[in-house]
């Protein structure tokens, strides 16, 4: 950590009667600061432990005891909290007479080991699934009971246990073959596990009010303590330059042109479900686990969605966060450099980092804003000797900390500035004053504690971690190498050139930063304080990323603010610092070669990333899928950058820079590399937009229809619906010019097709198969009919439908606006008009359609969000609904794209049960009972 001194603002001597309050008043102020600060810390610690009211819904079935009806009932937690099923021997006999199913929690035909199926056959009761029973049904009256909770499942007959299981069954349906009963001889009561749906109890609301008052009082004490020492005015002076117009203009343009980030669809769907479930859940998988305490950002996004779901609308907060970050960075760098080039260097460094990593609905944008503001606040607090600014830094960092696990990086400026902050806290103070100042400085973090735990508790966090580790597993600090493997994986969109550029350049500059700081310390030369703080903050931020539970490259977006000011200051300060270290003598050749080689190699490695973007169709994008290049100038060839350094050094030498020309050329070329990346990135998508204005692309649609009135991608995708053909004798069907298809299911038995003339002369024949063994109804498209063919016939041994004509229409016309559509998280961002299925009271709404990401009809259903073992949103669909895959195509763009469309039909009715709402109030460490 740096030990360089930060120059302080000059104090203005004034008469004691006007600058310092009387000693008793000062003591009272310190006493108030101690009490309010201590109370803030105490109440903040109590926030996760304070009582919350937990949603405790109960499902009772059947709705009509004398006329049971099977119903869809998919639980987001899969297994109920408690279950109590009762039926008599009369119900067993009634079931045997009407299909054999007394009741089942999953489709009896796909029982497996996860559900519970109670059947009657040949006078015997058969229970299968998580528990097994096989016994004769007693003559006369009897009562069976199946009851269970987290401790296991018991099966009783007339009070005697006859079976047991350590696990509760999954519940996707409540099904029976019984249609009528004489009385209430069949009943099932299920307590739904909806423990993450909580709200603050009255006591917790009171605690939050007291916490807010205590924090405000402590912060007011900081302001009053600051007023005791008056200084020359040092306020922020906003001096706009052309770069302050250019950078925001590019950011505004990028609002429309930017491709999706990795999780735009995922996170926007999470936020969209918040009004229905009442908490921020994973939504797509992991049993809809809660996100406490990293949830406030999603609540904000849910509120923002009242303005619409169009991609442009949902990106506006990211733009606003970015603009705040930019001007904070400008203020930080301008505090050290006021030259005409400082803004250009910072603008290049900022845009090259922010554009590819922070324009979207992921939280990295707000994290990087908080990190940058915290760095600025710490620096100005120490320079101006302002305790209130130091407290503001703590509060801002804490808010960023609880936005997302990458919020750990917002602590970096506090760690880097700790030695300076400690000097400020202890200046001219005894231990009582130090305690008072420290408690008051920590108090603004209370705002973040309220945001993090206002309606969540410690139990939510612990329970969510338990679920996540069991179903998905968490990465740890020693798997951080995985993030860098993703970044360097040539064929991965997470490793594209634009994401590599700022990160890899930052790494090499951090190495040289440490070298320069070490050399300066050995020679007792001061490193520019703002460079030192930015450098150590960036280094600490990289280390703090080690503690995130996942290792994706988009997390680097959380460093865009701190990292960009470090890049700018390093590029601006390195040459003057080197001149001071060498006393304006020639730089040693090994050092110069080391600088040139390391930078050139890293620029080439960064340029080797392909022009790939997550889950994008790259419509109209020049040179998609390959590293960036302009004619023969390839970004991933180090010799081009070496040649550029030589050319720049030659020009600088001719302009009188002497032996320092090569040294100056290095940062100049780095800035040129940044500018080239920005130009290639923004220019590439601008070209793609221009190319697709007459057709469609996400970027062209954002420009032409920013509010998504035409439903974005749903307007460009066409889906085929079958139209019956006129039947002819001998299983022939009359055809015209439409595309033909058949629907197959089950085992992959080939279907033989024949095209013939009107007199049954066969013109061509062939076989259709997809090699898939599944209950999915797959649509196989026939090859075009040969000239002269007027009829077609299909034969085969498998299950297939008669041929049908395929009529294509836009997806937005095919999908009813009010139907629940399961859209894949990979591109849900591009389907703003489709209503996603709601998860409410722990129950998943059945879908009627699905639009999924995959290269084949079967692969579209293999994502983790369809896997029961992942606690997935759609994990029950293939077992409880009839799913038909439909042919799909992209209008105006021939060829195959990873888009699949499905129509679903539930096996049972919906809503044939009674839902009762209840709640329990528990302490923050307690679960529901």
N, C-alpha and C positions, 0 to 999 in steps of 0.2 A: 504494500500500500504506500502511496506517496506521502512524503512528509514535507512537501513544499509548502511554503507559507502563502496564504492568500492575503493580498493587500486589503486592509480594512478602510472603510470610509472614515474620513477625518471627523473627530468629535469637535463640536463647537462649544468652547467654554462659555458658560453663562453664570450669572450670579446664583449662588446657592439657593436663594429664596425663590427662584423661578424654575430651577431644573430638578431639584430633588424634593420630594415630599418629606414632611417631618418623619422622624424615625418611627413614632407610633403608627403613623399611616402606612409606612412601608411594612412594618411588622404585620399589620392587619391584612395588607394585600398578600403577603407571603403566606399567612395563615389560611386565607381564603383559597389561595392557589393549592396549598397542601391538601386541604380538606376536599375541595372539588376535584382535584386531580386524583387523589386516592379513591374517592368515591367513583370516579369515572373508571378507573382501572378495575375496582371491585365489581361494579355493575357490569362492565364489559365481560369479565370472567364468568358472571352469572348468566349472561345471555344464552349460551348454549344449554344451560341447565334449567332455565325457567320453564314453567308449565305451558303446554300447548294442547289444543283440542284436536283430537285425531278422528278422522272420518271412519265410521264403523258400519258400513252398509250390510244389509242382510237380504238374501234372495230366498223367497219361498215359492215352492213349485209343487204341484201344478196350480195354476191360477184358479181353475175350477176343479174341485176335488172329484166330482162325479164324472167329469169329462176331461181326462188328462190330454194335453197336447204337447208333443215334442217341441223343444225350443232351442234356438241357438243361444249359447251362453259361454263366450270365450273370456276367460279371466286373464287380465294382464299379468297377474302374478302366477298364472297357470294353476297353482294349487290353492285351495281355500284355506282360510285361517282356521275355520272349524266346519264340520259337516255333520248333520244328523239326518239320516234317511230311515224312514219307517215304512213297512209294508206288511200286510198280513198274508196268510195262506190263500185267502180269497183272491188277492191281487196276483199271486203267483199263478193260480189256476186260470185267472182271466188272461194273463199274459200268454200262457201256454196255448190257449185257445185262439189267440189273435196275433201270432207271430213270434212269440217266445221271449220278448224283451220286457222284463219288469221295469228296469231303468238302467241307463248307462250315462257315463260322463263323457264318453267319446263315441265315435261311430263304432258300433259292434263289429263291423266288418274289418276294422283296422285297429283292433283292441290293443295289441302289443303289450307292453309291460307298464305303461305310464298312466293308464286310466283305470276305470272300474266299470265292469259290465256284469249285470245281474240278469240271468236268463232262466227260463223254465223249459224243460224238455223231458218227455217220458216220465213225468211224475217226480222229477228231481230238480233241485235248485242248484244252479251252476253259477258260481262267481269266479270271474277271471280278471286279470289285470294286476294291480299292485297286491291284491290278496286273492287267494283261491279257496273255494269251498265247493264240495260236491257231495250232496246228501239228498236222501228222499224227502219229499215234502210230507210232513205229518198229516194224518187224516184229521179232519175237523178244523177248529180255529187255532191259529198260532200267530205270533207277532215276531217279526224280524226287525232288528235295528242295526244300522251301520253308523257308528259314530267315530269321529276322529278329530284330532287337533295336531299341534306340532309334535306331540309326543308319540303319535302313531294312530293307527286305525284298528278298531275292534268291531267284530261281527258277532251279534248275539241273537239267539233264538230263545224267546221267552225268558230273557234275562241271563241265559247261560252263554258264555263265550264259546263260539265254534270256529273262530278264525281271527287272525291278527296280522297286521302289517306294520312295519316300521315307518312306512312312507304314506303320505296322503296322495290321492289320485289327482292327475291333471283333470281340469274341467273345461271342456270345449262346447259341450252340448248337455242338455238333459233330455234324454230320449226314452221313449217307451212305445211298445206296440199296442198297449191297452188304449182303447178308445172310450170305454165307459166303465164305471164302477158303481156299485150299489151305494157306497158311502165313502167316507174319507179313509180309504184303505191304503193309500199311497201318498206319502208326503216327503219332501226333501227340503231341508233348511240349510242354507250355506251362508256362513259369515265370510264375506269377501275381504281378502287381504288388501287393504288400501291405506296402509300405515303411513305412507309418505304424504298423504293429503292431510295437512295440518294447518291450523290457524292459531294465532297467539291467544292464550287465555287472558282474561282480564288482568290477572296479576302480572303477566308478561307485558301487557300494554302499559301498565303503570310503571314497570321497570324501565321500559324504553323511554317514556316521558322523563323520568328522573335522570336517566342516563344522558339524554339529549340536553337537559338543563345543566347537569353537572359539567358536561363537556363544553357547553357554551360558556359557562362561568369560568372554567379553567382557561379557555382560550382568551376570554376577555382579560383575565389576569396577565396573560402573556403580552397582550397589546399594551396594557397599562405599564407593565414592567419595561417594555421597549420605550415608552414615552419618557421614562426617567432620564434617558441619555439622548440628547438631541444632536443631530448631525446635519451636515449639508444635504440639501435635497438630492436624492438619487433615484428619482422615479423613472419609470420606463418612458422613453421617448420613441414614439412610433415614427420611423422615417422610412417611408415606402420607396422602393427603387423598382426599376423594371422587372427584376427577378421576382419581386413580390406580387407581380401580376402574372408573370409567365408560369410560375410553378402552380398557383391555384387554377389557372386556365387549363393547364395540362391535366390536373387532377379532376377538374370538372368534365373535361372531354373523356377521361378514363371512366367516369361514372357511367357513361353510355357504351363505351367500347369494350370494357374489361370482360374477359371470360369468367366463368364460374370459378370460385375457389373450391378447395377439396370438399368442404362440408356446408356449402350454402344451402343445399336442399335439406340436409339433415337438421341443421340448427334452426332454420326457419320453420320446419315442421314441428320441432320441439316447442318453439315459442307459440306456434299456432294452436297447440293443444292445451296450453296453460289455462285459458278461460274456462275450459270444460272440466279438467281434472283438478285444477286448483293448486298445482305445484309444478315445478320444472322437472319433468321426467325424461329419461332417455328416449322414450317414445317408440323408437323402431325396434329395440331389443333389450336384453338384460333385464327382463321382467319390469320394464318401465321404472327402473331404479331412480331415486331422487338425486338431485345434483347439489344439495346443501353441502357446504356453504357457498359454492361457486354458482350462484343462481340469479343474482340481481340483474345481470346483463340480459338474461333471457326474459325476465319480467319486463324489463324496459323494451325489449324487442317485441314482446307480445302487445304492449301498449302502442308501440309505433305502428303495428300492423293495422290499426284502425284506419290508416291512410291508404291501405291497399297492399296487395301482395305482388305487385309488379316488381321485377328485378331492380329497375331503376329506383323505385320508391324505397325498397328495402336496403339499398346501398347508401342512401342519403346520410344516415348516421355515420357510416364509415368515412364518408367525405368530410363531414363536420369534425369528426375526431382527427382526421388527417390534417385539416386546416389548422386546428388548434396546435397540433404537434409541430407543424411547419413554423408557425409564427413563434412558438416557444423556442424552437431550435434556432430561429433567426436571432431572437433576443440573446440566446446563449452565446452564439458565435460572434454576434456584433459586439458583445461585451468585451471581446478580445481583439477582433479585427474589424476595422471599418473601411478597409480598402475596397476598390471596385470589384476585385475578383473574389472576395470572400463569399458574397451571395451566390455567385455562379458555382463555385466549388460546392457549397452547401446544397444548393438546388440540385446539382447533379447527384451528389451522394444521397440526398433524401429521396429523390424520385426513383433512383435505381433500386432502392430498398423497399420503399413504400408501395410502388405501383404493382409489382407482381405478388405481394404478400399480404396486403392490408385492405384491398378493395373487395369487400364482401360482408357477410353477416357473422363471420367468426369473431370472437372477442379480442383477437390480437390487436385490432385497431385501437380499442379503448385501453388495452394494456400498455401499448407503446405510448399513447398519449399520457397516461398516468406516470409512466416511467420518465418521460421527458420533462413533464411538469415537476416531478419530484426532484430530478437532477437540477433543474433551474432554481427551484425554491431553496434547495440545500446550498447551492453556490451563492445565491444572492443573500441568503440568511447569514452566511459566514462573512461575506464581503461587507455587508451592511450591519452586521452584529444585531440581527433581528430574531428574537426568539419566536415571535409569531410566525415568521416565514418558515422556521425550522419545524414548528408544529404543523403548519400547512403541508410541508413535505411529508411528514409522517402520515397525515390523514389521506393525502392523495395516493401515496404508495399503498396504504392499506386498502383503499377502494379498488385500486388496480389488482392488488393481491387476491381479492375475493371475486374478481370478474371471471377467472379461469385459472386452472393450475399453472399456466404459463405466467400468471401474475406474480409468481415467485420472483421474476426478474425485476419487478418494481422495487424490490428491497435493495437492489444493487447500488443505487445512488446513496442510500442511507449507510450502507456498509463502507462505501468508498469515502464518504464524507464524515465518518464517525470520529476520526481524530480531530478534525476541525470543529465538529459539533461539540465534542467534549470540552474543547478549550473555551467555546462560547458559553457552555453551561456552567463552567467552573470559574469563569473570569470574575475576579474581585468578589468571591463568594465563599461563605462558610458552608458547612455541610447541610445546615437547614435550608439555606437558599438554594443549594444544588438540588436537594430533594424536591423542593417546591418547583423549581424550573423544570426538572426532569419529568415529574408527574404531569405538569401542565403541558409540556411539549408532547407527551404521549397521548394526551386526551383527545385530540382530533381523530385518532383511530377509532374512537367510539362510533363515529358515523358509519364506518365500514362494518363494524360489528352489528349494528342495527340492520344494515342492508343485507348482511350475510345470514342472520339468524332471526329476522323479524317473524317469519312464520315457519321456521325450521328449527331443529334441535340437534343436540349431540347424538341422540339415538338415530336420527335420520342419516347422519354422516356415517356412523359406524355400521349400520345395517346395509347401507348402500355399498360400502367398501367390502363387506362380507359377501354380498351377492356378486359384485364385480370380480372379485378375486376368484370366486368359485366358478363363474361362468366364462370369464374372458381372460383373467389373469392380468396383473399389473407389471409394467416394466419398472425397473429400479435404476438407481444411479449408475450401477456397473453395466447396464445395457445401453448406455448413451451412445456407444459406437454404432448402434443400429440406425440412429438418426443420420449419421454421417455416411453410412452405407446407402441409405435411401437417397441422400443428396448426390452421391456419386454414381448412382445406378443409371447408366446411359439410357436405358429404354423406359424409364419411369417418368411420368409427368411431374412427380415430386422433385425430380432432378433437372428440370429444364434450365436453360441457360440463364433466364432472368432471375430465377431463385438462387442459382449458384453465385452469380456475379457479386452481389454485395457481401455475402457470407464469406466466400473464399478470399476476397480482397481484404475483408476485415481481419481475417485470421492472420494473413501474412503481415498486415500493418500492426497488429497487436504484438507479434513477435518482435518487430523492429521498435515498437514503442517500449517494450520491456528493455531492449538493448540500450536504447537512448536514455531511458530513465536511470538505468544502472550506471552507464557511463557518466551521466550528469551528476549523479550523487557522488561518484568517486572523485569528481573534479570540483565538487561543491558549486555546481552551476544550477540555478533554479530552472526547473521545467515550468512552462506556462501553467498556472494553477488550473485553469479551465480545461486545458488539454489533459492534465494529470487526472482530474476528477472524471472527465469523460472516458479516458482510457481505462482507468481502474473499474469504473462502473460497467463498461462494456465487457471487460474481462470477467468480472463477477457475475454479470448477467448470463454469459455463456455457461459458467459453472452452475448457476442456479437452475438452468434448464435441465441439468442432470436429474433433478428431483421430480420432474413431471412424470406421470404414470403412463404416458405414451410417448412415442419417439418420432413424430411426424415432422417433416421439414417445414410445414407451414407455421410451426411454432416460432421459427426465426423471425416471423413478422412482429413478434412482441419486442424485438430489439431495434426496430426501424428508427425510432426517435433517438435513443441514446447512441446507437451504432452510427447513425448518419452524422451526428455532431462530432463523434470521435473521428470518423473518416475525414470529415472536412478539416478539423483542427490539426489532425496529423499531417494531412497533405499541405496545409498552410504553414504549420509550425516546424516541420521536420528540417527544412533547409536552413532557416535561421538558427535552429538549435545545433545543427551539425556545424555550421560556420563558427558558432561560439565554442563548441567542443574542440574544434581543430584550430582555433585562433586564425581563421580565414586561410589556413594552409590547405594544400591539396589533400583530398580525401584518400586514405590508403587504398591502393588498388584492390586488395582482397575484400575490403568492405564494400567498395563500389560494385565489384563483380557480384558479391553476394546479394546486394540490393537489386541489381538488374536481373540476375538469374531468378531469384525468388519471385519477383513481381511478374516477370514475363511468363514463368512457368504457371503461376496461379491464374493469370489472365487467360492463358491457353486452356487450362483445365476448366475454368468457368465457361469459356466459350464452347466447350465440347458438349454441353448440355443440349439436348434436342429441343426443337420448337414444338413441344407437346404440352397440352393443358388438360387438367383433370376432367375426365368424363365429357370431353368436348368433341364435337363432330368436326371442328376445324373448317367449317364451311367458308370457302373463299380465301382462307389464310395462305399466304405465299410460303412455300418451302416448309410446310408442316411435316413434322416427324424427323427432321434433320437438324444438325447444328446450324446456327445462323451464319449466313454468308452473303456477300454481295459480289456476284460474278466470281472471280478467282480469289477474292479476299475473304478468307475463312477465319472466323473468330477463334477457332480452336487450334490455329497454327501459331505457335510461339514466335516463329521467325518474323511474322508480320509485325508483331508488337516490338520485337527487338529492332527491326528496321525503322519503325516509327520513332523509337527512343533515339536511335542514331540520327535520324533526320531532325528531330526537335533539338537534340543536343548541338547539332551543327548550326542550326539557325540561331540558337541562343549564344553559341560561341561567337558567331559573326556579329552578334549584338553586344558583345563586350562582357559576357558572363564568365569568360575565362575557364579555369579548370573546374568551376562549379556547374558548367553547362550540363554535363551528364547527370549530376545530382538533381538539378532542377527539372531535367527532362522526365525523370521518373514520375513525380506527382502529376506533371502535366499530362503525360500519357495515360495515367490512371483516370484522370478526369475525362480525357477523350474517350477512354474505354467505357466509362459510365455513360457519356453522351451517346456513344454508338449503340449501347444496349437500350437506352431509353428510346432513341430514334427507331431502332429496329422493332422494339416492342409496340410502341404506340403507332408507328407508321405501318407495321404489318397488319394490325387490326383495323386501322383506317382504310387500308387497301381492301381488306376483307369486307368491310362495310360497304365500300363503293361497289365492289363486285357483286354484292348480293342485294342491292337495293331493289332490284326488279324481281328477285325471288324471295329468299328468306334466309336469315341467319340470326342468332341471338343478338349480335351487335347491330345489325341493320334494323331488327325489330325494336331495339331499345331507342334507336334514333328516330324511327318513323312512328312508333307507337309506344311512347315511354310509359303510359299508364296501362299497357297490355289490354286494351279494349278488345283486341282480336285474339286474346288468350295465348300469345307467345307461341311456343312450340306446338300447341294443339291445333294451330291454324296451318302449320306446315306439314304435319304428319297425316297421312291418309290410311284408313283402316278398311279392310274388305268385309262386307257382310254377305252371307250366302243368299242366293235366289234359286229356288227350285227349277230344275229343267223339266221339259215335257217328256214324260216316259213313253217309250216305244216298246214293241214286243221284244221278247227274249233279252230283257234287262238292258236294252239300249236306251240312250237318252239323246234327244235332239239338242244340237248345239248351234251357237251362232259365233260371235267373235269375242265373247267375254272370256276372261281368264277362268279356268276351272280348278276345282279343288275338292278334296274329300277329307273327312275328319276321321282319324284313327285313334284308338285307345288300347291300353293293355300292352301285350307283348309285341315286339317289332316284327310282325309277320308281313311279308311283302304284299303289296296290292298291285295287281296287274291291270294296266289300262290298255284299251284298244281304241284306235280311231278308225272309222270306216265311212264309206260312202253310203248313199241312201239305199243301195241294194246290198248292204252288209259286206261289201268288199273291204277287208282290213288294209289300211294304208300304213299304219305304224303301230307298234306295240312296245311296252316297256314295263319296268317295275318301279314302284315307289316304296321307300322305307326310310325311316330316320334312325333306326337302331336304338330306339329308346323303349324301355319297359316301364310304363308309368300309367297311373289312372288319369293323367292329364290328357285331355282331348286335343290332339295335335292336328293342325290343318296342314295337309300336304298339297302343294300346288302342282298341277299337272303341266307338262311341257305344252307349248302352243300346238294347236291342231295343225296337221299338214294341209296343204292346199287341196281342196276338193272334199275334205271330211265334213260330214253333216251330222254324225252321231258318235257317241262315246259309250264304252262299257267298262265297268270295273269288276274284277273277280279276285278272289283270294280267300284265305282261310282265317284271317284275323277279323277283328271288329272294325268295320269302317262304314261310313255313310254313303249313300248314293252321291254321284258327282253333282256339284252345284256351281252355278255361275257366281263370280265374285264381283260385287259392285263396290267401288271405292268411294268414300266420302271423307271429308275432313274430320279429324278426331274430335274437334270441338263441337261438331254437329252430332257425332255419334254418341258422345258421352252426355247424359242428362246432367244439367247443372247441379241438381240437388242430390244426386246419387253419390254414395261414398266410393271413392276411387283410390286404390292403393298405388301411389306413385313411388317409384324407386327413389331412395334418398340421393342417389348419384346425380339425378337431374330434376328432382321435384321443384327446384328453384325456377325451372322454365315452364311450369304448368300452374300458373297462378289462379286459373279459373276452376281447377278441379278441387272439389271438397274432399279433404282427406278424412279417413275414418276417425271417429272420436273415441278417445279412451276416457271414460267418465265413471266415477264410482268403482273403479277397478275392473270395469267391463269393457271389452273391445267391441266396437260396432262392426257388424259384418260388412264386407265390401261387396259391391256389385260389379266392379270392373277393376282392372289393374293395368298399369303402364309400367313396365319394368325394363331394367338395363341388362342386356345380354345379347350374344351373337346368334343364339338359336332359341327356339321356343322353350326348350327344356332348361337351358342355361339361365334364362330369365327368372327362373324360380329357384335357383340354387344359391342365391345370396344369403348371407347370415340372417337377414331379416325374415327369411322363410324357414329357418331351422329351429325346431322345438328345443333342441339342446342349448340354443342361445337365448331362450326365453323371448322369441321373436314375435313381433306384431302380427305377422302373417303365418306363424308357425302351425296354426290349426287349419288353414284354408284348404289344403289339398286333401285333408281327411274329412272335412265337414262340408265341402262344397263341390259341386261339379264345375270344373274349370275348363274352359275352351280357349285355346290359343287361336288368334285370328291373324291372317296375313296383314302385313303393314309395310308401308313404304314412305319415303320422304319425297314429297312433291318437289319437282324440279331438280332433284338430285338422284339420278339413277345409281344403283349399287346398294349393297347391304350396309345397314347401320345398326348399332347395338340397341335396338328398340323393339320391344315385344308388347303386344296388347292382348289382354285376356278378358273374357266375359265369365262371370261366376254366377252360380245359382245355388243358394243354400239348400242343404238337404232337409232342413226343417224351417218352420216359421220362426219369426223373431218376436221377442217381447212377450212370450207366453208364460210369464212369471210375475211375481209381485216383488218390487224392490222397496225395502224399508230403510229409511235413513236414521242412523243413530250416531252418537259420538261419545268419546271418552276424553276426559282431561287427565293428562299424565305429566309427570315431571320430565324434563328434557332428556334424562338418561333412561327413561322407562319406555317400553313398548306397550302396545295394546294388550289387554288381558281378555 
